[in-house]
Amino acid sequence: MKATEVNQVKPLLIGLINRAIVSSVDFVLKKCRTLSSNPKEPDFVASLTLNFTSDLASILKTVFPKNKFSLTGVYCHQKPLADIGLTTDPEIGDILLVYIYTDNTGSKKHNSLLLQAKRSDKSTLVVPTTELHQLKLYTDWPKFTYKRAGILNGTSRDILPKTINAGAQYLLIDKNRYGLTGRHGTFPMGCAIPASTLSIHTDFANEIVNFLMFKSGRAFEENPTISKDDWTKMIWDLLDVTKSKASKRKNIGLGNFQRQNSEHFDGCCYNTTETTSIFEDLHRHLDSGDNNTQKESYFEDDNRAPSVILIESSELIED
């Protein structure tokens, strides 16, 4: 979608996406009541990647009928680590949003947004001392080496510039469906730029719409093999390791998600495709049924990956 097209329907789009986010939170609350458990961060991330992605696909197809879409959500329970030389290794991120837009001439643009999820019932949150290692990764971007990330183990990346950027943020999540103040009309999820005191600058629905217009997030390049940008390399690294995990996983169905803990869905995938996807081989593999030998309790502790929501949009090619 062109930015002008998104702007023309922005209030409608934000409203629909916010409703889908609230529905995602409601799913978690209902599920946890069924399981007699308290909702945790992984539950909300799982619902975003497996339920919200499905709703987002329907929203985008309805609002932008002149575009073709492919949406893929992969939920991963354990996250890859970054060795930055501290006693504790931070997670690289809980969830990665990627948007690839192809215009009607075939030209592509790529956008990324890496999020660290945190539970909060307020619009501000002081980062506890036990989590300053995570904050340091997102504020200083020291050179790091992947750990517990399967094929990425031992690979180093050196992100520039050494400061905060809009491509790596915190996602504050409130279990109250009306969100962060408890009042009707507010929102359950909001984004915050990394800082010692996290402060929400916008709700998640707004951030997603701005992300689709390339007003938020961080752009990355199409070919990591020739790129000198380590942010580009990192994003493709994370996409590759997530796709690898999903390709080994039996998709046991979203109906089972209602009755099982989130860790049982490690590597599970939702996808719908109208256009060519960078995950096309994964989609074919899942559709073929080749992955039906895994047990429902499949889990790989040493092969971690971030959860991913991949949005791909293509305009119709002009004659």
N, C-alpha and C positions, 0 to 999 in steps of 0.2 A: 504494500500500500504506500502511495505517496503521502508525505507529511500533510499536504493540503487536504487529502481525502480523509485522513485520520482527524484532522482539526475540525472538519465539517460535522463530524459525528462524535466529537470527543465527549460531551456530557452523557450522551446515550451509552457510549462504549464504557466509560468509567462506571456508570450505574450498573450495567450488565455484568461487568467483571467483578465489581464489589459484591454483587449478589451471589456470584459463583464462589467467591472467597468465603462469604458467610456460610454458604451451603457446605463448603469444605470443612469449616470449623464445626458446623452442626453435625456432620457425619462423625467426626472424632468424638464429640461429646456423647452422641447416641451409642457409638461403639463402646466407649469406655464404661458407660452405664451397663451395657450388656455384659461386659467382661468384669464388672465390679473393680475397675482400676482407675487411677488418676491419669488424665491426659498429660503426655510428655512431649517434648520438642519433636522426637522422631515420628510421633503419631501425626502431628500437623504437617510435617514435611511429606510423609507418605501420602496423606490425603491430597495435598497439593499436586504431587507428581502423578498420582493415579486417578483422582477424581476431578480436580480442578482442570487438569489438562484436557480432559474429555469435554467439560463444559466450555472451556475456552475455544476449542475447535469448533463447536457448534455456534458460538457467538461470532467468531471471525468469518465463518462461512455465510452466516446470515447477514451480517452488517456489510461485508465486502464481497458481493456475489460475482464481481468481475475479476476476482483473484482466485488462484488455486492454492490450497494449503496442505502442508504435511505437518502434523504435530506428533511428537513422541515424548512420553514421560517415562523415565526410568527411576525407580526408587532404590536407593542403596542405604542400608542401615548403618554400616560403619564407614567412616570417612578417611581418606588418605591423610597422612601426616607430612609436615614439613620440618625437617631438622634445620633449625636456625642457630644451633650452638648453645641453646639453653637447656636447663635440666629437664624441662617438660617441652615436648614437641606439640605445636599447635596443629589443629585441623586446618586443611586448606580451605574448606568451606562445606556447608551442609547441602546447599542446592545451587546449581549453576543454570542460569537462563541464557539461552543462545537464540539469536534471531538472525536468519539469513534471508535477505530480500533480493529477489531477482526482478529487474525491471523489464519492460517490454522490448528492450534491445538485447537482453541476455546478460547485462552487466550486474554484478553481485556486490552487495554490501553485507558486512558481518558485524554483529553487536553481541556483547557479553555482559553478564551481571552475576557476580559471585556473591552469595549471601551466607552469612553465619546467623543461624536462628537462635533467638533467646526468648524465653518466657518472661513476660512482664505485664503487670496490671496497671502500669503508669506510662505516660508518654516520654518519661525520662528514666534512665537506669544507670546507676554508677557501676562500672565494670569492677567486679571484685578482684582482689589481689591474686586470687588463685587462677584468674583468667587473663592476666596481663600479657602472657606469652602469645595468646591469640590476638590481642590488640596490637602487639608489636609487629606481627606479620602484616596486618592491614594498614598500619600507620607508617612503618619504616621500610617494609619490603626488603629485609636483609636477604642476601643470597641464601638459597635453601636447597636441600637435597630431599627428594621424595623418600618416604619410609612407609612400609606396609601398604604399598600401592601396586602390588603385582609386578608387571613388566616395567613399571616406571622406577622401581627401587634403585637407588644409587644415582639416578639422573639429577643433575643440578640445573637450576634456573636462577637468573639474576634479573629481576624485574626492575625496570626504570619507568619513571623517576622514583627516587626513594622517599615517597610521601604518599598521602592518601589520594585515592582517585575514585571517581564515581562508578568504577567497575567492580569495586569490592566494598560491600556495605553490610550492616547488620539488619536483620529482619526481626523486629519485636512482635511477639505473638501473645495475645490475651485470650484465655479460654472463654471469656465472656463474649458471646456472639455479637454483642453491640460494641464491644471493643473498648479498649484502653481507658475509657472513663466510665463505662457502664451505662451511658445514656443512649437512648434510641437515636439513630442517625449517625453515630460515630462508627468506627471501623475496628475490626479485630486484628489487623496486621498493618504495620507501618515500617518504613525504612529510615535508618539512621546512619549518617556518616560516622566512620570510626573515630572515637574520642574517649577520654577517660570517663566522661559522663555522656552516655548516648542520649540523643534527643531527636525525636522523630521529625523529619522535615516534610514528609508527605505520606499519605496512605499507600498501601501496596498497589491498589487498583490504579491510582494516578501514576505511580512509578512504572507500572507495566505499559501503560499507554505512552508515556514519555519514552520508554525504552523502545517501543515500536516506531517512534519517530526519530530515534537516535539522539534524543535530547538528554537521556541518561544512559548509564552503562559505559562500557569502554569498547571501542571498535577494535577489531583484530583482522589480520590479513588472511587471505584465502589459502596460501601455500606455506605451511610451516617449514618445509624443507629448504626453501630459499630465503625465508625471512630472517632478519637479524634481531627481531623484536621478541624477547623472551615472554612477554605477555601472550603474544600470538601462539608461541610454542606451548605455553602452559595450558591455554584453552583447548588446543587440539589434543594435548596429552590427556586432559581430563575427559574429553569426549571419547577418546580411544579406549581408555581404561573402563569407562562406564559401559560402552558398547560391548566390550569384551565380557564384562560381568553379565550383562543381560543376555548375551548369546549362549551362556551356559545354563540359563535359568528356565525352569518350567513355568510358563504363565498359568497360574492355577485359578485365575478368574477373580474379578472384583467382588463377586458375591461372597467368597471365602474371607475377604478382607474384613467384612463386617463381624466375623466370628473369631478372628485370630489376632495375635499381637503383631506389631509392625515388623519385628525382626524376622518373622516367618516369610515376609515378602521381599527380603533382600534380593535385589536384581530383577524384580518383576517390572514388566513394561506395559504401557498403553500406547497404541499408535493408530493413527488414521492418516491415509495418504491419498492426495489427489494429484501430486506432482512429484518430480524426482527429489529424493532425499539423500543426504549424506549418510543416513542410517539405512539405506535401501537394502543392503545385504542382510542387516539384522531383521528388517521387516520380512524379507523372504524366508529367512531361517525360522522366525516365529510362526509364520503362516504355514510352513511346510510340516510342522509337527515334529521336527527332528529333535526338539528339546524336551520331549515328554518323558524322558527317563529319570529326571531329577525328582527327588522327594520334596514334599511340601516344606520340609524343615531345612532345605538347602541353605547353607551359610558358609561364607569364605572369610575368615577373620584376617588372613594375610593378603587378601586381594581386595583392598578397599577402593571405593570410588565415591564421588559426590553424586547425589541425586541430580537428575538433569531434566529440564523442560526445554525441548528443542522446538522452535517455531520456524517453519520455512514457508515463505510466501512468494508466489510467482505471478506476475502480471501476464495477461494474454499477449502473445507475440503478435506484433503488427504485421499485416500482409505487405 
